[in-house]
Amino acid sequence: MNRKGLNFVLQEGEGQYIEFKESFNNLEKEIVAFANASGGKVFLGVSDKNKVVGIKITNKLKSQIQDIARNCDPNIFIEIEEFENILVVNVLEGKDKPYSCSSGFYLRAGPNSQKMKRDEIIEFSKKEGKIKFDQMANEEFDLGNDFDNYKFKLYLEKAKITDNINKFDVLKNLNLIENNKLRNAGVLFFSSRITNFFMNAVISCVLYQGNTKTNIIDKKEFNADILSNFENSYNFILSKLNTNYIIGRERVEKLELPEKAIREALINAFVHRDYFSEGHIQIDIFLDRLEISNPGGLVSGFDQRDFGKRSLPRNSLLMDMMLRVNKVEKVGSGIQRIKDSMKEYGLIVDFESTGFFTVTFQRKDVGKNAGKNAGKNAGKNAGKNAGKSERQKLILRSIGKGNFNQRIFAEELRVNKSTIERDLKELKDKIEFVGSKKRGFWRLTKLIKIILTG
């Protein structure tokens, strides 16, 4: 601290990071408030009117201030600096929030240190990860009536846990029991329908016609137990993506996106989501991308520089349960595995953390390449040389995958748009047009869909 710096502080006045006090009375609440927020400085010897009044600085005073910080719960680290007749108490942001003092919990909000009420303390603790959703005992769940023994047996088989031990003892050994109540993690695994207890646990999967949310082709919502929801949403994604055929000694089918990357992103959404949030896991499949998003950004206290290098699970008990059935591989390496897998495919993956954590997988532009890829399978000049029958098969495949664009298809197959229009008319018993002329789309009839997918 120097005179120039002090003059600047005095001119700016109190705020989010600055507090003036003439004495050290009630200093503990200011220290706690700054530690619970982003840190700050308390200037002892300065009045509320930004005037230096000074304070008698002694070793005893410094010791008293240190004792105040140590007596907070948990204790708070501070640094004390002298400048002329002013004592500056520098409070760092706490790493073990929330902090309290003898008079309660406080939080810095602008120029004020406000005392938190009960519900505010609870919400603050949730935000800071001190109250773990997955480890909370569920008072509403009845182990006798709500517990699905079949799902429990399947889990034990997958986890290779013997089932000749008393059910209650197994649950205790899995750390799923507290005060004779099933913890939320157990409810997510062993209730027949999660939404009976958590309405936000539904998984929404949507396939769109293009690159926006204007037209929905297919939509599914899953609300069973957490493992069933995971498998169902994973299968939904795979069923909507394209399969490429690699011709060599043997024809090899290869999904357009790496399956292990999809599984990893999906399991992360289940394990790391914020279950206190009213939001739900959302899966959106567009023509150019796949998005998997879950409520809650990065866990509080997580250093951005460690992203992809280590794991700080929001729901550690859920993570442990998934590890036991091999849904999670090496802890902390999931993000890097997603990156590496997408790099092998020559595609981009993006991660965004706001109120939601979203993983976006780039898809090859299947709309523009629909005709080209289909043409390659039929021959380089499919449009010119392939017969009408082959061309119409390509149209049906493209419509079935939700990729069909009449103009682009005609260009890629090197035929007139009128030719494609004639093909569509001849296929009217197998396809139907849904919606308006401007925003509508072609889809397969149920019969042909069964034939192509069955």
N, C-alpha and C positions, 0 to 999 in steps of 0.2 A: 504493500500500500504506500502511495506517495500523495503529496498534496494535490497534484493534478487529478489523480484517481478519486480522491476523497471529494473534491469539489464537484466532480462529475456525478458521483453517487448522491451527494446532497442536492444537486440541481434536479436530478431525476426523481428523487423521493422514493417512498416505499412502493413495493410491487411484489410480483410473484417470487422474486429471489432476494429481496431486501427488506429488512425489518429494523426500525429504529426503536431503542429503548433507553430511558434515562438511567435505569438501574437493572439489576438482574432478577427482580421480582417476576414471577410467572415465566421465567426463561424456559422452563421445561416444556411448556406447551408449544413454544416457537420452535424449539429443537425438534420435537416430535413431528410437528407439522411439516417442516422442511424435509425431514428424513422420509416421511410418507409420500412426499411429492418428488420433486427433482433436485432437492438440495437448495441451499441458500446461505445468506450471511446475516447475522444479527450484529448491529452496530450498537454497543453499549456506550452511553455517554452522548447520545444524540436524541433530541426531543422529537415529538411527532410533527413538529413544525419545521423539521429539517435544520435545526440549529444545534451547533455543538455546545453542550453544557459540560462535558467532561465527566470523568469518573475516576475515583482514586484507585489506581492499579497496584495491587499487592499480590504476592505469591499466594496468600490465603484466598484471595478472590479467585485466582486462576484455579486453585485446587477445588474450591466450592463448585465452580462451573464444570470442571471435569467430573466431579461426583454426581452432579445433576444428570449429565449425559450417561454416566455408567449406571445410574439407578433407573433409567428408562427400561422398558421391557419390550424386546431385548435391548441390551445396552447399545448406545449409539456412538460412533466414532466422530470426534470433532477435532478441529485445529484452532488454536488461539493465536491471534496476531495483535501486536501492539502498534499503535501509531499516535504519537504524542499522548494526549490524555483520553484516547478512545481505545476500546478493546473490541476487536472484531472476532466473533465466533463463527467459524466456517463449518457448516454442516453439510456433509456429503449425502447424496441420495442413498437411502438404505438399501441393502441387498437382502434383507430379511423382513420385509413388510408383512403385516402392519405393526407399527410401533405405538406404544402407549406410555403414559406417565401416570402419576398418582391421581390426576384429575380426569383421565380418560384418553380417548383417541382423537387426534387432531390432524387436519389436512390443510395444507396451504392452498388458498384459492384467491389469486390476485394479491392484493395488499393485506389480506386477512387470514388469520389462522382459525379455522372453523372446527368446532367440536362435532364429531360425527355421531349420529344417532345409531340405534341398534341396527336397523335395516341397512343403513349406509355402511356400517362396519362389515356386515355380512356380504354385501355386494362388493365392497373393496377387497375382502378376503378371497372371494371367488375370483375376482379379476387377477389377483396376485397369485392364485394357485394354492392358497392355504387351505381352502375347502375343496376337497377332491370329490367330484360328482360320483365317480365310479366306486369310491370307497364309502360313500354314505349308506347307512342302513335305510332300507325302504320300509316305512311303517305301514304302507297300504298293501304290500305284497303278502299273501297268505301262503306259507310253505306247504300247507295241506291241500289247498284248493287251486292255487294259481300256478303251482310248479308243474312243469311238463317233464315227467319221468322219462319219456321216450327220447326227448332231445338231450336230456342228461346222460342217458345210456350211450347215445351216439357220440357225445362229446368224450366220454370216458374211453370209448373204443378208439377214436381218432388220436387222443392224447396218450393211448397205451397205459391207462390207469385201470387197475383191477377193480371190478365192480362187486367184489364179495365183501366189501367193507360197508358199514352203515353209512347211508347217504349223508346224514348230518355230519358225520366225522369227516367224510371226504370233502364236503363243502367247507368245513372249518380248516382242513389242511390246505385247501386252495385259497384260504384267507377271504372267503366269501360270506362269512357269518360274523355279525356284530350284535351282541345282546340278543341272541336267538332270532335275529332278523337277517334276511338275505340282503346283501349289499346290492347297490344298483347294477354293478357289473354282472352279478348273477342273474338279476332280473332281465338284463339285455340278452343273456344267453339262454335262459331256461324258462322264460314265459312264452306261452304259445303265440301271443300277439303283443308286441312291444307297445303299440299305441294304446293299449288298455291302461298303461301307466305313464307313457311318455308320448304325447301327441307329436312332438317334434322329431321322433325317431324314424319317421317315414322316409323312404328313399324315392325320389322322383327322377324318372328317366324319360327323356324326350328326344325324338328324332325329328329334325326340321327339314323342310324341302330344300332350302338354299343356305345362305350364309347369315340369315337373320331369323328372328323368332316369329316371323309373319305367319308362316304356314306350318302347321304341325302334321306330320305324316303318321307318327305313332307315339303313344305315351303309355307308360306303365308306372304304377306306384306299388312299392313293396313295404309291407308292415308286419312281417313275421318276426322271428328271432334274429339276432344280429348275424349269425352265420348264414342263415337262409337268405337274408337280405343281401349279404355280400355276394353269394353265389348267383342269385337271381339277377342282380344288377350287372355283375360281370358277364353273365351269359347274354344279357340284353345288349351290351356293348358289342360283344363279339358277333352277334347275329346281324348287326347293322353295318359292320365294317366290310370292306371288300377283301377278297382273297385273290392274290396274284399266283400265277402258275409259272414256275421256273422249269424250263425244259432242259434236261440233260440226259444222262443215261436213264434216269427215271424222272417222271414228272413230280415235282414237289410243290405242295400248296403252302403259301406263305401269306399270313395276314398282313394287311397294309401297315399296321402298327405293331410294335413288339408287345407280345402278350405279357411278358414279365413286367414291363414298364406300366402297363395298364393295371395289373394286379397290385403292384406296389403303390401306385397313386391312389387306388381305390381303398386299399387297407389303411393307408395313411389317413384318408378321409374319415374312416370309421374310428380309428384309434385316437387321432389327435383333435377331433372336432370338439367344440365347446357344447356340451350337452345342457348347460344352463341356458344357452341361447334358445330363442323360439324358432330360429331358422332350422332348415333341414339340409341333408346332403342332396345336391343337385347334379345330375348328369345330363349334359346337353351335347347332342351330336349334330354338327352342321356339315355342310358340303366340304368345307375347307379345314375343319378343326373338331377336336373332341375336348370338351371342358368338364373337369371334375372339381367341384367346389364344396367346401364344408364350412359351417359357421366357426368363427374364431380364427384370428390371424396367428402369428407365431406366439408361442407361450411367453408370458411375461418373464423378463430376466434373460431371455435368449439373445445372445450376441449375434447380430447379422453376419459377422465375420465367420461364425461357426456353421452357417447354413450349408447343409450338405456334408458336413464333416462329423457332426455328433448329433445325438438325439436327446431331446428334452421332452418326454411324453407328457401330455396334459392328463392322460388317463393311464397311469402306470399299471394298475391292476388289469385293465382291459388289454393292455399290451402283453402282460404276462399270460393271460388266458389265450390270446392269439398265438403267442410263441409256442405254447404247449401243443397246438394242433397244426403247427408248421405254416401258419398264415403269414407270419413275419419271419424274415430271414435275419441276417446279422443286424443287430440293432445299431442305428445310426448311419447306415450306408445306403438307405433306400433312395434318397435324392440322387446320389451319385450313380446308382444303378439305373435309374430312370434316364439320366443324362447320357450315360454310356450306351444304353440300348438304343436310344433315339439317334445318337451319333452314328451307330452302325447302319441305321436305315437311311442316313443322310437327311434327317428331318429335324425340325426345331421343336424344343419344348420350353415353355415359359412358366415361371412361378410368380404369383402375385399374392401379397399378404396385405389385405385391408381389413374390413370387418369380417371378410371371408378369406379362406386360403384357397386359391384356385390354381390348378395345374392345367395348362392348355397344350394339347398335342397337335402339332401341325399335321394335316392330311395332305396328300398329294391332291392337286386340283382335279378331283374325280369328275367334276362337271365338264371341264374343258377336255379332259382326256378320255371321257367315257367312250366316244366313238373310236379314238385312236387305239386305246387298249383293247377294246373289243375287236377292232380291225386287225390288230396284230395277231390275235388268237385265230382269226379266220384267214389271215394272209395279209401281206402288205397292202394290197389293193382290194380290200374286202368290198368296198363300195362299188368298184367297177366290175370286179370279176366274180364276186360271190353272187349266187342266185338270190332271188327274192326271198326264198325260204330262210336262207342263212341270215340275211339282213334283218328279217323280222324276228328271228331268234335273238339277235343282238339287241333289238329294241326291247323285247320282253325282259331280257336280263337287266338292261339298264333301268327300265321302269321299276322292276322288282327291287333294285337296290336304292331306289330313290334318287338316281343320278340323271334322269332323262331331261334333256333340254333339246327341243326339236331343231332349233337353228344350229346349235353347236354340233349336234349329232350329224346333221346333213353335211356340214362343212368338213368334219373329220372323216366321214365316209365318202366324201367327194361325190355326193349326189345332190340333186335339186331338192329344195324344201318340199316341193310338190310331190316328189317321190315318197318322202317320209309321210306326207299327209295321206297319200293313197294307202301306204302300209298300215297306217293307224286305222283307217276306215275298214280295211280287211281284217284287222285284229279286234274289231269292236265286240266280238263275243268273248274276248279274253281280257279286255281292258275297259276302264271307264274313266271319264273325266269328271273331276270333283271340283266344285267351286266356280267362281266367275272366270270369264275369259282372261282377265288381266292377272288375277292372283291364283287361279286354279292350277291343278296338276293332274297328271295321269297316274293311275294306280291299277294294279292287277285285280282281277275278280278273285273271289275266294277260291274258286275251283282251280284256276291256273296257279295260284299262289301255293296251294297244297301240292300240286304236281311238281312245281319247281323246287320247293323246299322239303318235300316229304322224302 
